Amino acid sequence: MYRHERAIYTGFADFRPYTTAGFYISPDPYTGGEHTVIGTLSAHVYPGVDMATYTQESIPSAELLELTVAEAKKRGANGIVDYSVSEVFNSRTGSLDYYEISALLILIHEL
């Protein structure tokens, strides 16, 4: 007997609005032409909590991607490679603790 019914949650970050505007995004290393590595980006995003109900906000994948692109552009990048977002859970409670974002920021010269 299950404590609760099965639930499937998916997240989708659509790269197309950024790539069609000339911003390169990939979870893989860049193998194209000449480029300069600007640096690595690492971010921990802690969801807010409604203190009246103790309900934790859910942050959509698209919002995490938007945050990453904005941070990359602030640093002069026109590309993000080795892009990754992970959910980190509290080992004691099993609840979501934070989202971990990592990416390598690059400047593609012929883009």
Secondary structure, DSSP 8 states (H G I E B T S, - for coil): --SS-----------HHHHTTT-EE-SS---SSSEEEEEEEEEEE---EETTTTEE----HHHHHHHHHHHHHHTT-SEEEEEEEEEEE-TTT-SEEEEEEEEEEEEETT-
